[in-house]
Amino acid sequence: MLHNYLKIAWRNLRKNQAYALINITGLALGMGCAMLVFALVRFHYQTDRHHRHYDRIYQFTSRFNTSADPFNIQGIPYRFGQAVRNDYPELETVAMLDEWYSPILSVPEGKKADKKIKDNSSRGAFVEPAYFRIFDYTWLAGGPEDLGQPGTVVMSAGMARKCFGTTDNVLNRIVKLDARVPARVVGVFADYRDDTDLAYSVMVSWGSLHDLTGIRPENEAFDNTNGSTHCFALFNDRFTLTDWNRQLPAFIRKYNAEKIKETSYPAMPFGKMHLLPEYGGVSQGLLLALTLIGMLLIGTACINFVNLATAQALSRAREIGVRKVLGSTKMQLFWQFIGETAFIVLVALALAISLFQYGQTMAHIYLHGPFRFTFYFSPSVTGWLALLVAFVIVLAGVYPALIVSGFRPVAALAGRLTTQQAGGFSLRRGLVVMQFAISQMLVIGLIVVANQLSYVQEKDLGFRKDAIVTVSLPNLPVQDLGKMNAFRNLATALPDVSQFSYSMGGPPQSGWTSQTTVRFDTRPEDEPYGTQQTWIDANYINLYELKLLAGRNLHPSDTLREVLVNETFMQRLGFRQPAEVIGKFLHKRVQDGRTMPLEIVGVLKDFNQHNLKERIGPMFLSTLAAGYHSANIQLRTANYSRALSQLKKAYDQVYSNSFFESAFVDDQLQETYREEQTMGKLINFFAGIALLIGCMGLYGLVLFMVVQRIKEVGVRKVLGAGTGSILWLFGKEFIQLIGIAFLLSTPVAWWVLRDWLQNFEYKIEISPAFFVLALLVTIVVASLTVGLQSIKAAMMNPVQSLRNE
């Protein structure tokens, strides 16, 4: 019997090729997109779950409870790990890690020049050996046992191949960290899987931190918190999260008593960190939204199937009548049509898997940040795929099977079945409304996202950004002032260079600031909010055309002497007029514990220090040459390649052991919104797929309507109806349905998009024009779809259509 059912299913597909193509393509697109979304969501929920102690790993974090802007960071003080080990020996393992961004390695090669290795996509870290008792690594050679000694390093297999061309016989070989500090290789571990947040290709002994960065962890003040410094621990039955939370106030009172009201150190389950946006993780709301989109696309494809299957039911009425007369039961007919649905779904699944494989390749090329993923097959994945197939078969097949198997044999054989008995046109209207409501929500979403991205890219940020390139300085504990002056002199002598400036981190919106607290003038206590600080030289203001509202620019200096403040800081200090704050002092604590008075010499018009998701905060700027990490260079030529080539020669002449890395400010600002740009691409893609599936369904329904109403069209034409009225006959139904879908989709889309825009401090207003545009797009696309078959019916010879009927 199964063989017979398959044979009938195949014959029906061949007989109704247009319907088969629409159903298979629609289901394949829906399932393929759902698989991509599932792979992405699963990737993020599985990140770093391969560690054996995954459920017992906790990460200590810092929370700053300032009166105005409480915030969390992953960073903790350098002395934190040792303090926890001293006070809570019940903890199984505690390990510190300090991230090392963009590491440079060089390999001595005898008489030849050292081989330099730099990979901007890789990260390094300084770690304590206990780190490897918390997280699992597969060791190809050596191990972390000797990492307790200063001047030692372990590296990934990929980095070993870059350094030495092999992973064999590399133990005890020497590499130079940042091309200057020698270190001995004591271990090589297998390359990381993609689903990890801990992909450090070079891991250096904690004891080497001072040699490379100048930092002595044991001497750092406990109120000095660096965002790149992390502490992990294995909790156990003897010391739980509850124990930590109970004893935390006493711990803060002991080590950071002055900040006991403002500072806390919550311990977070490591497995949750990847899904917490406040710690730089992926938003679970975003993953939920993508999951919902995947389900909606599946639903849209199933709506097509139900619509077309019930519409086709009339053409199979006599077949059903004959089968019932010959003894087929309703249940047998039900399972026959479920079997046909399963056959179509399985064919669609094969196509969907091909689409998924292609989509995954495209994702690696075009998707970034939280949208990038790698899909790993496993028994759970196979189970999910089987569940998806079963879900689609039930969703798409059950209702049409019940309708068809319920035909009365006498009415079916006599050809007296009506459209209402074949599922009801009102049901199909409802399904079309649902389908286009989904499509319109996605179209509205892509319009709003595109407008918000355009807004953030075109908004006046308060500084100049055209024709400015930044060049990274070597990562040194203290910059060499002689080399900095030499590079400045060589660069400014170039004919293509207009202005030159040093700064802490490039353009004003780079985000390169650090948080501190200061005491204002004669006030007895520090201000009750965090203040951003950054270091610039005296040329920075002119190069970026930052506007002074009062006072003057900074005088040239290599050390802290005086400061500029922004409008927001002036207002938070309680002043309304910029001139009122000039000549007052900020008292800042410096590294040796002293408090230094810095005179306020100018007030700057507000500019955006971070991207437009964050509001402008209080900030001061001062000179500190030791903290400069970027050169800012304005070019006076359109021949950028020539200018960059000349700058590289000048840089290599001064910093021969480093790498020349340049970036235009425009490109850096674009990079700030890469996540939103990627989301825009995804919404465009999903909206296009939803519209395509919807239009395929419309095309199939119009095809059915033309066949059912061919005689009516002939009679109307004989009675004088023109082509336009015939087109309106078919089009008005669907325009009405699209209008109803618009009314349903608008409030939902508005609510979702309003919530998304709350992520931006500076944002567009959701205009009614966005919704009208989405409606017009949907109507135009639907009209083109309906019009093809409608025109064909309207142009048909009425004599032929009446004769065929």
PAMI-966649 format. One record per residue (C-alpha): x, y, z; residue in one letter. Coordinates in steps of 0.1 Angstrom, whole numbers, plus 5000, padded with zeros to 4 digits. Layout:
XYZA
...
//
This chain:
500050005000M
502950245008L
504350174974H
500950264959N
500750584978Y
504250694967L
503350614931K
500150824933I
502051104950A
504651104922W
501951104895R
500151394911N
503451594913L
504151534877R
500551614867K
500551944887N
504052064882Q
503352424889A
501852344923Y
504652104931A
507352354922L
505652624944I
505152384973N
508652234972I
510452564967T
508452744994G
508952465020L
512652445010A
513152815015L
511252815048G
513052515062M
516452625049G
516152965067C
514852795098A
517952565098M
520252865094L
518553045123V
518652725144F
522352685137A
523153045147L
521053035179V
522452685189R
526052815183F
525653095208H
523852875234Y
526652615230Q
529552855233T
532252725257D
530052435269R
532652185259H
534652245291H
534251965316R
533652195345H
531352425325Y
528652435352D
531052515380R
533052795363I
532353145376Y
533853475365Q
534253755389F
533154095375T
533054455387S
529954665392R
530155035397F
527155185415N
527655545407T
524655765414S
523955845378A
525255575356D
525755225372P
527554985349F
529154645348N
532454535333I
534254205331Q
537454355344G
538654335380I
541754465399P
545054295393Y
545354185429R
541954035430F
542853675423G
545553665451Q
543153825475A
540453565468V
542953285472R
544153425505N
540753475520D
538753175506Y
540952865504P
537852655501E
537652765465L
538952475443E
540852685418T
541253055411V
543053195380A
543853535366M
544053635329L
544953965313D
544154005277E
546954115252W
545454265221Y
546954215187S
550154045198P
553354075178I
555853785178L
559253765162S
561253445158V
565153475158P
566553325127E
570353335132G
572153585110K
568953675091K
566553935104A
563953815128D
560753675113K
557853895125K
554353755129I
551253965133K
547653855129D
545054115137N
542353855141S
544253675169S
544453765206R
546953685233G
546753675271A
548853665303F
547653375324V
548353185356E
548952815353P
545752745373A
543752875342Y
544352535325F
542852345355R
539652535349I
539452525311F
540152225290D
542852215263Y
544151935241T
547951945243W
549951845212L
553351905229A
554352005264G
551852165287G
551152455311P
553252305340E
556252535333D
554052845328L
554552945364G
558053065354Q
558553415339P
559553425303G
557453125292T
554753095266V
552252835252V
550652875218M
548052735195S
548952495167A
548052755142G
550353015158M
553152755160A
552852685123R
553053065116K
556153095138C
558052775130F
556252625100G
555452315121T
554052195155T
556851945159D
560152015178N
559052365189V
559452315227L
562052535243N
562452745211R
562553125217I
560153385204V
560253755212K
556953905225L
556254235209D
559454175191A
561554265222R
560954035252V
562253685248P
560153385259A
560553015258R
557852795242V
556752525268V
553552395252G
551452375220V
547752315221F
545152215195A
543452495176D
540252625191Y
536752545180R
534852845168D
532352835196D
534552995223T
535153335237D
538653235249L
540453205216A
543853325227Y
546553205202S
549453305225V
549353265263M
552153415283V
553153345319S
551653585344W
555153655357G
555953815323S
553354085327L
555754345341H
558454285314D
555954335286L
553554595300T
555454755329G
552554655353I
553454495386R
550154325397P
551154295433E
551654675436N
548554795418E
545954975438A
542754775445F
540555045431D
542355035397N
540154825375T
541154735339N
538454595316G
540954345301S
541854175334T
539753875343H
539453635372C
537953285369F
537153025397A
535752675402L
533052685428F
532252365447N
530052235475D
532352385501R
532152735486F
529052825466T
527753145450L
525553205480T
528753195502D
530453455480W
527453685480N
527153665518R
530853735524Q
531353995496L
530654315518P
533454205542A
535754135513F
535154485498I
535554645533R
538954475536K
540454555502Y
538554855489N
536955025519A
536955375503E
534755255475K
532455015494I
529355215485K
530255245448E
531954915440T
530954545440S
532354225426Y
529553995415P
530453635405A
528653535373M
528253185360P
530653175331F
528053005309G
525853315311K
528553565302M
528253505265H
524553595266L
524753915287L
525054235266P
526154435296E
529254225297Y
529854245259G
527753935252G
525053845227V
521553965234S
519153685242Q
516453915229G
518253915195L
518453545195L
514753515204L
513853755176A
515853545151L
514153235163T
510753395159L
511653505123I
512653145115G
509353005129M
507453275109L
509153175077L
508252805083I
504752915090G
504553125058T
505752825037A
503152595054C
500452845048I
501252825011N
500952445012F
497652455030V
496252705006N
497252524975L
496452184988A
492852284997T
492452474965A
493552164945Q
491151944964A
488352014939L
490351874911S
490851544930R
487251514941A
486351234916R
489551044926E
488451054963I
484850954954G
486050644935V
488350544963R
485550574988K
483150374966V
485750104963L
486050075001G
488750315013S
488050445048T
488450805058K
491550715079M
493150545049Q
492650845028L
493851075055F
497150885058W
497450875020Q
497451255019F
499751275049I
502051045030G
501951265000E
502751565022T
505651385038A
506951295003F
506851664993I
508451775026V
511351525023L
512051644987V
511951995000A
514251895029L
516851775005A
516752114988L
516752295021A
519952115033I
521652225001S
520452585007L
521652565043F
525152455033Q
525352735008Y
523952975034G
526552875060Q
529352945035T
527853285028M
527453355066A
531253305070H
531853565043I
529153835051Y
528053785087L
529953925116H
529853945154G
526853775170P
525553675136F
528653465126R
528453095134F
529852745127T
527452455126F
528552125143Y
526551815136F
525651595166S
522851355176P
520851655190S
521051825156V
519751515139T
516951495164G
516051855158W
515951805121L
513651505125A
511451715147L
511351995122L
510351765094V
507551615116A
506451965126F
506152075090V
504351765079I
501751805107V
501452185102L
501152165064A
499451835059G
496851755086V
494252015077Y
494251945039P
494151565046A
491151605069L
489351815043I
490051585014V
489351265033S
486051405044G
484451445010F
481151275005R
481451014976P
478151094959V
478851474958A
482451414947A
481551174918L
478651404907A
481051704907G
478851894931R
481551994956L
481852364963T
484852584971T
483552605007Q
483552225010Q
487152214997A
488452405027G
486552735023G
487853045005F
487453235038S
490053005054L
492453085025R
491753455029R
492753425065G
495953235057L
496853495030V
496353765056V
498653595080M
501253545053Q
501353905042F
501254035078A
504453845084I
505953985052S
504954335059Q
506354325095M
509754225080L
509554485053V
508754755079I
511654625099G
514154655070L
512955015063I
513355125099V
516754955103V
518055105071A
516955455081N
518455425116Q
521755305101L
521655595076S
521055835105Y
523955715127V
526355725097Q
525356075086E
524756245120K
527156525129D
529356365156L
530956695166G
534256635149F
535856615115R
536356265101K
537256315064D
540756235050A
542156145084I
544155825090V
545255675123T
548455475127V
548955245158S
552055295178L
553954995193P
552454845224N
555054955250L
554755015287P
555955365282V
556255525248Q
559755625236D
559456005233L
562456025210G
561055785185K
557655955187M
559256295178N
561256135150A
558155975135F
556256305138R
559056495121N
559356245092L
555556235087A
554956615088T
557756655062A
555756455037L
553956665011P
550756465014D
550456525052V
548556835064S
548356785102Q
549656545128F
548656465164S
549156195190Y
546356055212S
545355775235M
543255595209G
542555765176G
539455955167P
537156115193P
534555835189Q
537055555192S
535855465227G
539455475239W
538755625273T
539155505308S
536855565337Q
537955755368T
536655965396T
537856315404V
537356585431R
536356925418F
538157235430D
537457295468T
534757025472R
535756785500P
534756455482E
535056295448D
532156355424E
529556085428P
529755965392Y
532355815369G
534256055345T
535855955312Q
539456055307Q
541656045276T
545056165266W
545756395236I
548456635225D
547957005218A
547356945180N
544456715185Y
541756975189I
542657155156N
543056835136L
539656705145Y
538057055146E
536657015181L
534957335190K
536057535221L
533057715238L
535257895263A
538957915273G
541857795253R
543557485240N
546057275260L
549657395260H
552157145245P
553356905272S
554356545277D
552856515312T
549656595330L
549356965336R
545957105326E
542656975312V
539857045288L
536256935299V
533156885277N
529857055281E
528256755298T
530956755325F
530557125330M
526857085335Q
527256785359R
529557005379L
526657245383G
527657525359F
525557675331R
527957905314Q
531257755301P
533258055312A
532357995349E
534357675351V
537557815335I
540357845361G
538857585385K
540757265393F
540156895390L
542056685416H
543056345401K
544656055418R
547755935399V
549555595400Q
551955665429D
548955755451G
549356125450R
546556365441T
547356605413M
545556935408P
544856995371L
543557345360E
540557355336I
541657575307V
538857515282G
535357385277V
534657175245L
531357155227K
529956795232D
531056525208F
530356155208N
533055955225Q
531355625218H
528855505192N
525255655192L
523955375214K
525455555244E
524755915255R
527556165258I
529056135293G
531256375314P
534856375301M
538156555304F
541156555281L
544756615290S
548356565278T
550156245288L
552656125262A
553355795279A
549755695273G
549555775236Y
548855475214H
547855635181S
549055895156A
546356095139N
547256225104I
545256445082Q
546056405045L
545856685019R
545756454989T
543256224972A
546055984964N
545655784996Y
547755484984S
550755704978R
550355885011A
550055555031L
553055415013S
555155725023Q
553855695059L
554755335061K
558355405050K
558655675077A
557155445103Y
559355145094D
562455375096Q
561555465132V
559855145144Y
561654875126S
560554595149N
556854675147S
554054655121F
552654955103F
548854955109E
546655225095S
542955285093A
540855575080F
538555735106V
535555695082D
536155315081D
536555295119Q
533255465125L
531555235100Q
533054935120E
531255065151T
527954975136Y
528954645119R
526454455141E
523554675130E
524654655094Q
524754285095T
521354275112M
520054495083G
521454245058K
519753965076L
516354135078I
516654225041N
517253865033F
514453725055F
511953995043A
512853905007G
512353535014I
508953595031A
507853805002L
508953544977L
507153264995I
504053484998G
504053574962C
504553214951M
501453124972G
499553414956L
500653294921Y
499352944929G
496053074942L
495553304912V
496353014889L
493652814907F
491153104905M
491653144868V
490852784862V
487752794884Q
486453124870R
487353084833I
483753064823K
482853374843E
485653564826V
484353454792G
480853564799V
482053904812R
484053964781K
481053864759V
479054114778L
481554384771G
483954384801A
487354524793G
490854404802T
491054644831G
487854524848S
488954164844I
492254254861L
490454424889W
488254114893L
491353914903F
493254194920G
490754354943K
490454044965E
494154034973F
494554404977I
491854395003Q
493554105021L
496954295020I
495154595035G
493854375064I
497354225069A
498754585070F
496354675098L
497354365118L
501154395112S
501554765119T
501054775157P
503254465162V
506054605140A
505854945157W
506154785192W
509054565182V
510954835164L
510355095191R
511954845216D
514954795193W
515555165189L
515755195227Q
519255055223N
520255385207F
520655705227E
520355895194Y
517755755171K
515155835144I
511455875151E
509255595136I
507455775109S
503955675094P
505755705061A
507755395068F
504555185072F
502955345041V
506155265021L
506054895033A
502354875023L
503155014988L
506054774984V
503854474993T
501054584970I
503354644940V
505054304945V
501654124949A
500154304920S
502954204897L
502553844909T
498753844904V
498954044872G
500853784852L
498053524853Q
495253784854S
496453944821I
496653594806K
493053524816A
491853874805A
493453834770M
492053484764M
489553444736N
486053424753P
484853164727V
487652934736Q
487252984774S
483452914772L
484052614750R
486752474773N
484452504803E
//
